[in-house]
Amino acid sequence: MNIGPGHWIFAALFMIAFAFVLAFSFRKDKRTHKAHYSNAGIIAIIIGASVLMLIIIKVALRQLAP
């Protein structure tokens, strides 16, 4: 299937419309996010640090094995 200029135009318009709807929805729910997800950044940092620690342990154990 060949991708023509019409496909690219549709893709660009779809991306713009999707970004607009996403921004509008997020702005509408801003107060709700503050009330329910106030510690989300801390949780994300903890999960990221845990994954990083697992990777470090994996690399360290791999170097110890013959």
Secondary structure, DSSP 8 states (H G I E B T S, - for coil): ----HHHHHHHHHHHHHHHHHHHHHHHHTHHHHHHH-TTHHHHHHHHHHHHHHHHHHHHHHHHH--
